[in-house]
């Protein structure tokens, strides 16, 4: 049963990964209205900031260049945004350094000033990002009609780029996008953006010729995070607590269930396997994330894995019931188990906080905790109710027994007197 459950969970998790891999999400109707005015035909929603991107491409007759019309927009949900950026990286990876970006800076009068920028490693360490001369990139591409606009519901930048096909392949374009909340309006210098996961995730490689299908670069980490979250939430967050509940309430009291140990053991083993698999994926994600790390989440994950492994050693190293120190081992095993459940809950919320502003995971886990809490509270009430009733019954039986003994003794004394 538990082997099949584990297989099903793994299958669903990785099926989710494969199904979403390369999936393109269409734009909202409001953004479609904007791109239709510019005669742009293709459009998709990007994975972060709810950003939307539209494009149209056409190759030259000699096939030496490809002309693309692009428009990039952020909804008014990000009303405090002062600059937005979209760009192409001619290198091997979709990353910030090396990107040639169109950046639109919102002015105090409500307009958007768009310019071309060359992002280098110097900007990464804090040097100001100044507008570049378009002529510097004429060997790579030519830029026309570079504009920025603010509509009732979007801030957008648009441009027409004529790309050199030797440097840019529209079937495998590395593009980068970003938003920022501070800028030097006079000198048109965007200030550093935030350092949330969304900011670091705003890159991908995609195919312009196939409705923007992504090619995996920039997407694999996002979807392995999903698998990491599913496995840990099911393994550490559901099966381990269920195993503890079964051991506490179905071993002897209030309900004696002959199969409690098998279910307890099965939940712990399957939960440990799933959690360890998710933990391993988390280590890989940490190693693959070159530009950021989440120390608290990582350290708590290592702590959880270490001590759940120690708990699992009970399969082989558990003392015999008649051993003198068995009661002390039971105390340690129970205390460590409850402590681990608390640390697991804390680390779940740590991991969920990394994904902000996505609140789906948070409410899903709160629902799981609520269900486990209600089940535990119900069983605890049943336990105490049954305990109190049995205690009253024992006291009543004891009183009845004492009364009968007194009556019997009194009768014996009366007979002796006669």
VMD Tcl script that draws the C-alpha trace (Angstrom):
set ca {
  {0.00 0.00 0.00}
  {2.66 2.52 1.04}
  {4.93 1.59 -1.87}
  {2.10 2.28 -4.29}
  {1.28 5.56 -2.50}
  {4.89 6.68 -2.77}
  {5.01 5.78 -6.45}
  {1.77 7.66 -7.10}
  {3.00 10.81 -5.37}
  {6.30 10.75 -7.23}
  {4.52 10.12 -10.52}
  {2.14 13.04 -9.97}
  {4.95 15.37 -8.94}
  {7.12 14.63 -11.95}
  {4.11 14.54 -14.28}
  {3.39 18.07 -13.06}
  {6.96 18.97 -13.88}
  {6.83 17.54 -17.38}
  {3.38 18.90 -18.13}
  {4.31 22.44 -17.22}
  {7.76 22.30 -18.74}
  {7.78 24.60 -21.74}
  {4.13 25.51 -21.30}
  {3.20 28.98 -22.59}
  {0.58 31.05 -20.75}
  {-1.52 33.44 -22.86}
  {-1.79 37.16 -22.14}
  {-4.66 38.93 -20.44}
  {-7.27 40.67 -22.56}
  {-6.12 44.13 -21.46}
  {-2.61 43.53 -22.77}
  {-3.96 41.95 -25.94}
  {-5.80 45.20 -26.68}
  {-2.50 47.07 -26.41}
  {-0.54 44.75 -28.72}
  {-3.35 44.67 -31.27}
  {-2.95 48.42 -31.73}
  {0.70 47.81 -32.65}
  {-0.17 44.96 -35.02}
  {1.72 42.42 -32.87}
  {0.46 38.87 -33.26}
  {2.07 36.70 -30.55}
  {1.79 37.17 -26.81}
  {2.46 35.31 -23.56}
  {2.56 35.89 -19.83}
  {6.04 35.58 -18.34}
  {6.72 33.50 -15.20}
  {7.44 36.42 -12.83}
  {5.87 39.76 -11.88}
  {2.81 38.80 -13.97}
  {4.73 40.48 -16.77}
  {3.43 40.13 -20.32}
  {5.39 40.03 -23.55}
  {4.26 40.40 -27.16}
  {6.29 39.98 -30.36}
  {6.24 39.61 -34.10}
  {9.19 38.50 -36.23}
  {10.08 38.45 -39.90}
  {13.29 37.30 -41.58}
  {15.10 39.23 -44.29}
  {15.15 37.86 -47.83}
  {18.89 37.13 -47.54}
  {18.27 35.47 -44.13}
  {21.10 37.53 -42.61}
  {18.89 39.45 -40.20}
  {15.58 39.00 -38.42}
  {13.41 41.96 -37.53}
  {11.34 41.63 -34.36}
  {8.72 43.97 -32.94}
  {8.48 43.59 -29.16}
  {6.35 45.02 -26.39}
  {6.85 44.32 -22.69}
  {4.42 45.36 -19.99}
  {3.69 45.27 -16.26}
  {0.15 45.66 -14.92}
  {-0.88 48.50 -12.62}
  {-0.72 46.01 -9.75}
  {2.89 47.18 -9.58}
  {1.88 50.85 -9.37}
  {5.04 51.93 -7.53}
  {7.38 50.57 -10.20}
  {9.72 53.32 -11.46}
  {11.43 51.37 -14.22}
  {10.88 48.24 -16.28}
  {13.38 46.45 -18.50}
  {13.48 43.81 -21.20}
  {16.55 42.66 -23.10}
  {18.41 39.97 -25.04}
  {21.63 38.24 -24.08}
  {23.74 37.01 -27.04}
  {25.71 34.70 -24.73}
  {25.09 31.05 -23.90}
  {22.83 31.70 -20.89}
  {19.87 33.96 -20.13}
  {21.45 36.13 -17.43}
  {21.74 39.78 -16.48}
  {25.42 40.34 -17.28}
  {25.88 40.75 -21.02}
  {22.26 41.69 -21.68}
  {21.41 44.51 -24.08}
  {18.26 45.94 -22.53}
  {15.54 48.41 -23.36}
  {14.72 50.15 -20.08}
  {11.79 52.48 -19.58}
  {11.96 54.91 -16.65}
  {8.75 56.50 -15.42}
  {9.08 60.28 -15.26}
  {7.49 62.63 -12.73}
  {5.05 63.88 -15.39}
  {3.72 60.34 -15.90}
  {5.49 59.58 -19.18}
  {8.01 56.77 -19.72}
  {11.47 57.49 -21.17}
  {12.93 54.44 -22.97}
  {16.63 53.99 -23.73}
  {19.10 51.25 -24.60}
  {21.49 49.96 -21.91}
  {24.43 47.55 -21.90}
  {24.54 45.60 -18.61}
  {28.04 44.51 -17.56}
  {29.64 42.88 -14.55}
  {30.50 46.37 -13.26}
  {26.79 47.13 -12.88}
  {26.38 43.95 -10.89}
  {28.79 45.22 -8.21}
  {27.12 48.63 -7.96}
  {28.37 50.82 -10.80}
  {25.72 53.09 -12.31}
  {23.92 51.85 -15.41}
  {23.95 54.70 -17.91}
  {22.20 54.82 -21.29}
  {24.30 53.51 -24.19}
  {24.60 54.86 -27.69}
  {22.63 52.78 -30.16}
  {25.53 52.94 -32.64}
  {27.67 50.80 -30.32}
  {25.54 47.75 -31.13}
  {25.03 48.17 -34.86}
  {27.07 45.01 -35.54}
  {24.63 43.04 -33.35}
  {21.30 44.74 -34.01}
  {19.62 47.96 -35.00}
  {16.94 49.62 -32.89}
  {13.97 51.60 -34.13}
  {10.83 53.10 -32.58}
  {11.95 52.65 -28.97}
  {9.15 54.03 -26.80}
  {7.56 53.74 -23.38}
  {3.96 54.35 -22.37}
  {1.66 54.35 -19.36}
  {-1.92 53.33 -20.03}
  {-4.83 52.97 -17.63}
  {-3.69 49.52 -16.55}
  {-0.13 48.92 -17.86}
  {3.31 50.45 -18.06}
  {4.95 49.25 -21.30}
  {8.08 49.55 -23.38}
  {8.25 48.66 -27.06}
  {10.84 48.64 -29.85}
  {11.70 47.20 -33.23}
  {15.00 45.28 -33.32}
  {16.82 44.04 -36.40}
  {18.97 41.14 -35.16}
  {22.13 39.73 -36.72}
  {21.32 36.04 -37.30}
  {24.93 35.05 -36.62}
  {24.58 36.28 -33.04}
  {20.87 35.82 -32.33}
  {18.73 32.80 -33.13}
  {15.00 33.52 -32.83}
  {14.44 29.80 -32.21}
  {16.62 30.02 -29.09}
  {16.60 33.55 -27.68}
  {17.95 34.32 -24.22}
  {15.79 37.09 -22.84}
  {15.79 38.86 -19.48}
  {13.24 41.18 -17.86}
  {13.19 43.15 -14.63}
  {11.38 45.80 -12.59}
  {12.73 48.38 -10.16}
  {11.37 50.84 -7.63}
  {13.96 53.60 -7.69}
  {15.71 55.60 -10.41}
  {17.58 58.83 -11.09}
  {15.02 60.52 -13.32}
  {17.27 63.30 -14.58}
  {20.21 61.12 -15.59}
  {17.98 58.17 -16.59}
  {19.84 55.78 -14.29}
  {17.84 52.82 -12.92}
  {18.79 51.90 -9.36}
  {19.34 48.35 -8.16}
  {16.27 46.11 -8.09}
  {15.10 44.01 -5.15}
  {16.71 40.67 -4.36}
  {13.64 38.45 -4.17}
  {13.39 35.09 -5.91}
  {11.18 36.68 -8.58}
  {13.95 39.09 -9.51}
  {16.49 36.30 -9.92}
  {14.02 34.14 -11.84}
  {13.27 36.73 -14.52}
  {15.22 34.99 -17.28}
  {14.51 32.23 -19.78}
  {15.36 30.87 -23.22}
  {12.42 30.70 -25.59}
  {11.49 30.02 -29.21}
  {9.85 32.94 -30.99}
  {8.75 30.76 -33.89}
  {6.61 28.39 -31.75}
  {4.36 30.76 -29.83}
  {7.09 31.40 -27.28}
  {7.64 27.82 -26.11}
  {10.37 27.79 -23.50}
  {13.37 25.54 -23.97}
  {14.02 24.78 -20.33}
  {16.81 27.23 -19.55}
  {15.48 29.30 -16.66}
  {12.45 27.01 -16.23}
  {13.97 23.82 -14.85}
  {14.83 25.39 -11.50}
  {11.33 26.84 -11.11}
  {9.64 23.51 -11.67}
  {12.13 21.50 -9.63}
  {11.25 23.90 -6.82}
  {7.65 22.77 -7.27}
  {8.69 19.11 -7.05}
  {10.90 19.94 -4.04}
  {7.93 21.60 -2.32}
  {5.47 18.80 -3.10}
  {7.78 16.02 -1.91}
  {8.71 17.79 1.32}
  {5.16 18.87 2.08}
  {3.85 15.32 1.60}
  {6.85 13.58 3.18}
  {7.91 15.78 6.09}
  {4.67 17.76 6.42}
  {1.94 15.09 6.16}
  {3.18 11.51 6.47}
  {5.53 12.05 9.43}
  {2.84 13.81 11.54}
  {0.27 11.16 10.58}
  {2.72 8.48 11.74}
  {3.12 10.27 15.08}
  {-0.67 10.62 15.49}
  {-1.16 6.89 14.83}
  {1.51 5.96 17.39}
  {0.11 8.27 20.04}
  {-3.60 7.51 19.79}
  {-3.91 4.00 18.38}
  {-1.24 2.02 20.22}
  {-3.12 1.40 23.47}
  {-5.30 4.31 24.43}
  {-7.89 5.64 23.62}
  {-8.17 3.11 20.76}
  {-6.24 -0.14 20.62}
  {-5.53 -1.01 16.97}
  {-3.55 -4.13 16.21}
  {-2.12 -2.69 12.99}
  {-0.95 0.62 14.47}
  {2.75 -0.22 14.34}
  {2.70 -1.21 10.66}
  {0.87 1.98 9.70}
  {3.16 4.09 11.91}
  {6.25 2.47 10.41}
  {4.92 2.76 6.86}
  {4.15 6.47 7.27}
  {7.59 7.14 8.72}
  {9.47 5.19 6.02}
  {7.54 6.62 3.06}
  {7.64 10.11 4.58}
  {11.39 9.80 5.12}
  {11.98 8.63 1.53}
  {9.89 11.44 0.03}
  {11.35 14.06 2.36}
  {14.91 12.93 1.70}
  {14.29 13.01 -2.06}
  {12.92 16.53 -1.74}
  {15.86 17.50 0.46}
  {18.30 16.19 -2.17}
  {16.53 18.25 -4.85}
  {16.80 21.24 -2.51}
  {20.57 20.75 -2.23}
  {20.81 20.65 -6.03}
  {18.73 23.82 -6.29}
  {21.01 25.55 -3.81}
  {24.08 24.51 -5.79}
  {22.48 25.57 -9.09}
  {21.49 28.99 -7.75}
  {24.70 30.86 -8.31}
  {23.50 34.33 -7.34}
  {21.53 33.76 -4.14}
  {21.22 31.48 -1.13}
  {18.67 31.02 1.66}
  {20.78 30.10 4.68}
  {18.06 29.63 7.30}
  {15.98 27.36 5.05}
  {19.08 25.39 4.09}
  {20.35 24.93 7.66}
  {16.93 23.89 8.96}
  {16.65 21.42 6.07}
  {20.00 19.86 7.00}
  {18.91 19.71 10.67}
  {15.64 17.98 9.73}
  {17.36 15.43 7.49}
  {20.03 14.67 10.11}
  {17.65 14.04 12.99}
  {14.96 12.26 10.99}
  {17.75 9.92 9.87}
  {18.61 9.44 13.55}
  {14.95 8.69 14.26}
  {14.88 6.12 11.45}
  {17.78 4.27 13.08}
  {15.18 3.13 15.62}
  {14.27 0.46 13.06}
  {17.52 -1.33 13.93}
  {18.73 0.16 17.21}
  {15.53 0.26 19.28}
  {16.03 -1.33 22.72}
  {14.03 -4.43 23.64}
  {10.89 -3.86 25.76}
  {12.50 -5.56 28.79}
  {15.75 -3.52 28.65}
  {16.32 -1.33 31.72}
  {16.92 1.84 29.71}
  {13.95 1.36 27.33}
  {11.82 3.97 29.12}
  {14.59 6.58 28.76}
  {14.94 5.74 25.07}
  {11.16 6.12 24.65}
  {11.32 9.57 26.25}
  {14.15 10.65 23.91}
  {12.43 9.19 20.82}
  {9.12 10.91 21.58}
  {10.68 14.26 22.49}
  {12.87 14.33 19.37}
  {9.90 13.37 17.20}
  {7.72 16.20 18.53}
  {10.60 18.68 18.27}
  {11.18 17.66 14.64}
  {7.53 18.27 13.79}
  {7.85 21.82 15.15}
  {11.07 22.48 13.19}
  {9.51 21.01 10.04}
  {6.56 23.42 10.32}
  {8.90 26.39 10.78}
  {11.01 25.37 7.77}
  {7.93 24.83 5.62}
  {6.94 28.43 6.21}
  {10.54 29.50 5.59}
  {10.46 27.83 2.19}
  {7.02 29.21 1.38}
  {8.17 32.75 2.26}
  {10.88 32.45 -0.40}
  {8.16 32.08 -3.05}
  {6.36 35.32 -2.13}
  {4.12 36.89 -3.37}
  {2.69 33.49 -4.38}
  {0.39 32.57 -1.45}
  {-0.97 29.29 -2.86}
  {1.61 27.19 -1.03}
  {1.05 29.07 2.22}
  {-2.69 28.48 2.31}
  {-2.29 24.88 1.18}
  {0.07 24.17 4.07}
  {-2.13 26.07 6.54}
  {-5.03 23.85 5.43}
  {-2.88 20.75 6.01}
  {-1.87 21.96 9.48}
  {-5.49 22.78 10.28}
  {-6.62 19.28 9.26}
  {-3.87 17.65 11.33}
  {-4.65 19.99 14.23}
  {-8.38 19.19 14.17}
  {-7.64 15.44 14.02}
  {-5.19 15.71 16.93}
  {-7.54 17.86 19.02}
  {-10.45 15.49 18.40}
  {-8.40 12.45 19.40}
  {-7.03 14.29 22.43}
  {-10.57 15.14 23.57}
  {-11.60 11.51 23.06}
  {-8.54 10.41 25.05}
  {-9.27 12.65 28.03}
  {-13.01 11.94 27.92}
  {-12.39 8.20 27.96}
  {-9.69 8.57 30.62}
  {-11.98 10.57 32.92}
  {-14.89 8.15 32.38}
  {-12.69 5.14 33.13}
  {-11.29 6.88 36.19}
  {-14.81 7.59 37.45}
  {-15.84 4.01 36.72}
  {-12.83 2.67 38.63}
  {-13.55 4.99 41.56}
  {-17.21 3.93 41.56}
  {-16.26 0.25 41.39}
  {-13.78 0.78 44.19}
  {-16.39 2.52 46.35}
  {-18.93 -0.22 45.62}
  {-16.34 -2.83 46.50}
  {-15.49 -1.03 49.75}
  {-19.18 -0.73 50.61}
  {-19.74 -4.43 49.97}
  {-16.71 -5.26 52.09}
  {-18.00 -3.07 54.90}
  {-21.44 -4.64 54.70}
  {-19.90 -8.11 54.67}
  {-17.68 -7.26 57.62}
  {-20.65 -5.79 59.50}
  {-22.70 -8.92 58.88}
  {-19.82 -11.08 60.07}
  {-19.48 -9.01 63.26}
  {-23.22 -9.27 63.97}
  {-23.14 -13.03 63.55}
  {-20.18 -13.26 65.88}
  {-22.01 -11.19 68.53}
  {-25.04 -13.44 68.37}
}
mol new
graphics top color blue
foreach p $ca { graphics top sphere $p radius 0.5 }
foreach p [lrange $ca 0 end-1] q [lrange $ca 1 end] { graphics top cylinder $p $q radius 0.2 }
display resetview
